[in-house]
Amino acid sequence: DFEGGARDPAARTTLEVLTTYPGVHAVAAHRLAHWLWVRWSLHFVASVVAHLARWLTGIEIHPAATIGQRFFIDHGMGVVIGETAVVGDDCTLYHGVTLGGTSWAKGKRHPTLGSRVVVGAGAAILGPIHVGDGARIGSNAVVVKAVPPEATVVGVPGRNIERSGDKNGKPPPRNAAPAGTARSLTCFEPYGATQDAPDPVAKAITCMLDNIRRMDERIEILTRALEAQGQPLPKPHEGARAGEEAPIGTSVPSASPIMDVLHCRTEFVRSLPPDLHATESQGQALSALANGVSLANGVSLAPAARSQGWGVTPLFC
């Protein structure tokens, strides 16, 4: 257990770790309480030891919980580990972590953590689920489903995010070195944060930009078809007041450049003459363009347009 404190860069001396680290004190007290609980069935005495440890350290570990080797609790205040929880070797928990149950029934109701798992501050892992070896649970995440090995889970509810891998697409190994070695310290990822973790917001914007690019290609085809038939292209003019249906070609201000682009493309489709829908191929092209106006997850832009007071509701959303 003391070796786990070596992962803390603030640790300077052995004496400092042994005397001032509440996580080390809590785990040492739990070893005694667990021995009394399992070996001698002294449940009351073991519970008293665990209660005193909680009073001194702010960390609550049930005497029946199974804790592996080199387990380290950093900062520690507010950590709760339930009765049937199992924690593997070389795991690290930060303050405010809960390994809790979701049922009042007897039996296995708390999570099982594999080896080399890091759980960030404020995270909650609930229910009899399994967290694979080398997994990372981000701060304030709420995990209610099993986590595969080497995964990184963030958010509420917890979701697995992809990591950038090597040329073959395999994720890089993490914390595979023996505990206490130089490589194990450099591979350690505090608070479950990874430098190569993708940004979900940036990923969503990238998907929207890709969608807009595909729409541009389709509109270019429709524009050439209009020019070949001698049809005039729509001209923008001032938009109508909020709540009114704007004429074709209206330019309505929006809250973001992306919405402006989507609005212009929708107005272009509305401006197409009826005779352009005559052929089957052109109808398929319009259908494809109409589908492109909606977001990839099927969310319609129409409610957002009405809530913002825009004068035009996209026709194909």
TACOR-V973479 format. One record per residue. RES is the residue in three letters. BURIAL is + if it has 9 or more other C-alpha atoms within 8 Angstrom, else -. D_CENTER is the distance of its C-alpha to the mean C-alpha in Angstrom with 1 decimal. Layout:
# TACOR-V973479
RES,BURIAL,D_CENTER / RES,BURIAL,D_CENTER
This chain:
# TACOR-V973479
ASP,+,30.1 / PHE,+,31.7 / GLU,+,30.4 / GLY,+,26.9 / GLY,+,27.8 / ALA,+,28.6 / ARG,+,24.9 / ASP,-,25.2 / PRO,-,26.7 / ALA,-,28.4 / ALA,+,30.6 / ARG,-,34.1 / THR,-,36.5 / THR,-,36.8 / LEU,-,38.6 / GLU,+,35.9 / VAL,+,33.2 / LEU,+,35.5 / THR,-,36.6 / THR,-,33.8 / TYR,+,30.5 / PRO,+,29.7 / GLY,+,27.2 / VAL,+,30.1 / HIS,+,32.3 / ALA,+,30.0 / VAL,+,29.6 / ALA,+,33.4 / ALA,+,34.2 / HIS,+,32.0 / ARG,-,33.9 / LEU,+,37.1 / ALA,+,35.8 / HIS,+,34.4 / TRP,+,37.8 / LEU,+,39.7 / TRP,+,37.6 / VAL,+,37.7 / ARG,-,41.0 / TRP,-,43.2 / SER,-,41.5 / LEU,+,42.1 / HIS,-,39.3 / PHE,-,40.7 / VAL,+,41.2 / ALA,+,37.8 / SER,+,36.3 / VAL,-,38.4 / VAL,+,37.3 / ALA,+,33.6 / HIS,+,34.4 / LEU,-,36.2 / ALA,+,33.4 / ARG,+,31.0 / TRP,-,33.6 / LEU,-,34.0 / THR,+,30.4 / GLY,+,28.1 / ILE,+,26.4 / GLU,+,27.0 / ILE,+,27.1 / HIS,+,29.0 / PRO,+,32.0 / ALA,+,31.3 / ALA,+,27.8 / THR,+,27.9 / ILE,+,26.8 / GLY,+,27.1 / GLN,-,28.7 / ARG,+,27.6 / PHE,+,25.0 / PHE,+,24.1 / ILE,+,22.9 / ASP,+,22.5 / HIS,+,23.7 / GLY,+,23.4 / MET,+,24.1 / GLY,+,22.7 / VAL,+,21.5 / VAL,+,22.4 / ILE,+,22.8 / GLY,+,24.4 / GLU,+,27.5 / THR,+,26.4 / ALA,+,23.4 / VAL,+,23.8 / VAL,+,22.4 / GLY,+,23.3 / ASP,+,24.9 / ASP,+,23.6 / CYS,+,20.5 / THR,+,19.4 / LEU,+,18.2 / TYR,+,18.0 / HIS,+,19.4 / GLY,+,18.3 / VAL,+,16.7 / THR,+,17.7 / LEU,+,18.5 / GLY,+,19.8 / GLY,+,21.4 / THR,-,21.2 / SER,-,24.9 / TRP,-,28.3 / ALA,-,29.9 / LYS,-,31.2 / GLY,-,29.8 / LYS,-,26.5 / ARG,+,23.9 / HIS,+,21.6 / PRO,+,19.1 / THR,+,20.2 / LEU,+,18.7 / GLY,+,20.0 / SER,+,21.3 / ARG,+,19.7 / VAL,+,16.5 / VAL,+,15.0 / VAL,+,13.4 / GLY,+,12.6 / ALA,+,14.5 / GLY,+,14.2 / ALA,+,11.9 / ALA,+,13.4 / ILE,+,13.8 / LEU,+,16.1 / GLY,+,18.7 / PRO,+,20.5 / ILE,+,17.7 / HIS,+,17.7 / VAL,+,15.3 / GLY,+,16.6 / ASP,+,18.4 / GLY,+,16.7 / ALA,+,13.2 / ARG,+,10.9 / ILE,+,9.1 / GLY,+,7.7 / SER,+,9.9 / ASN,+,10.1 / ALA,+,7.5 / VAL,+,9.6 / VAL,+,10.0 / VAL,+,12.8 / LYS,-,12.9 / ALA,+,14.2 / VAL,+,12.2 / PRO,+,14.2 / PRO,+,15.8 / GLU,+,14.5 / ALA,+,10.9 / THR,+,7.9 / VAL,+,5.4 / VAL,+,3.0 / GLY,+,3.9 / VAL,+,7.2 / PRO,+,7.9 / GLY,+,5.7 / ARG,+,4.6 / ASN,+,6.1 / ILE,+,6.0 / GLU,-,9.7 / ARG,+,11.8 / SER,-,15.1 / GLY,+,17.9 / ASP,-,21.7 / LYS,-,24.1 / ASN,-,23.9 / GLY,-,20.1 / LYS,-,19.7 / PRO,+,17.1 / PRO,-,19.0 / PRO,-,20.1 / ARG,-,18.9 / ASN,+,21.1 / ALA,-,23.6 / ALA,-,26.5 / PRO,-,28.6 / ALA,+,27.7 / GLY,+,29.6 / THR,-,30.2 / ALA,-,29.6 / ARG,-,27.1 / SER,+,25.0 / LEU,+,24.9 / THR,-,23.8 / CYS,-,21.1 / PHE,+,19.6 / GLU,-,16.2 / PRO,-,16.4 / TYR,+,13.7 / GLY,+,11.4 / ALA,+,11.0 / THR,-,12.0 / GLN,-,14.2 / ASP,-,13.4 / ALA,+,9.6 / PRO,+,9.6 / ASP,-,9.2 / PRO,-,7.8 / VAL,-,10.8 / ALA,-,13.2 / LYS,+,12.4 / ALA,-,13.2 / ILE,-,16.3 / THR,-,17.4 / CYS,+,17.5 / MET,+,19.5 / LEU,-,21.8 / ASP,-,22.4 / ASN,+,23.3 / ILE,+,25.7 / ARG,-,27.3 / ARG,+,28.1 / MET,+,29.5 / ASP,-,31.6 / GLU,-,33.1 / ARG,+,34.0 / ILE,+,35.5 / GLU,-,37.5 / ILE,-,39.0 / LEU,-,39.9 / THR,+,41.4 / ARG,-,43.7 / ALA,-,44.7 / LEU,+,45.6 / GLU,+,47.6 / ALA,-,49.4 / GLN,-,50.5 / GLY,-,51.5 / GLN,-,49.2 / PRO,-,48.4 / LEU,-,44.8 / PRO,-,43.4 / LYS,-,43.9 / PRO,-,41.6 / HIS,-,43.2 / GLU,-,42.4 / GLY,+,40.0 / ALA,+,41.0 / ARG,-,40.4 / ALA,-,37.2 / GLY,-,37.7 / GLU,-,40.2 / GLU,-,39.9 / ALA,+,40.3 / PRO,-,42.6 / ILE,+,41.6 / GLY,+,40.5 / THR,+,39.4 / SER,+,37.1 / VAL,+,34.9 / PRO,-,32.9 / SER,-,29.2 / ALA,-,26.3 / SER,-,24.9 / PRO,-,26.5 / ILE,-,24.3 / MET,+,25.7 / ASP,+,29.1 / VAL,+,28.9 / LEU,+,27.8 / HIS,+,30.6 / CYS,+,33.2 / ARG,+,32.4 / THR,+,32.7 / GLU,+,36.0 / PHE,+,37.3 / VAL,+,36.8 / ARG,-,38.6 / SER,+,41.4 / LEU,-,42.3 / PRO,-,45.7 / PRO,-,46.2 / ASP,-,48.2 / LEU,+,45.3 / HIS,+,43.8 / ALA,-,47.0 / THR,-,46.2 / GLU,-,43.7 / SER,-,42.0 / GLN,+,41.6 / GLY,+,40.2 / GLN,-,37.6 / ALA,+,36.7 / LEU,+,36.3 / SER,-,34.2 / ALA,-,31.8 / LEU,+,31.8 / ALA,+,31.2 / ASN,+,28.2 / GLY,+,26.8 / VAL,+,27.0 / SER,+,24.3 / LEU,+,20.6 / ALA,+,19.2 / ASN,-,17.5 / GLY,-,20.9 / VAL,-,20.4 / SER,+,23.9 / LEU,+,24.8 / ALA,+,27.8 / PRO,-,26.5 / ALA,-,24.9 / ALA,+,28.2 / ARG,+,30.2 / SER,-,28.1 / GLN,-,28.6 / GLY,-,32.3 / TRP,+,32.6 / GLY,+,35.9 / VAL,+,34.8 / THR,+,32.5 / PRO,+,31.5 / LEU,-,33.8 / PHE,-,31.7 / CYS,+,28.4
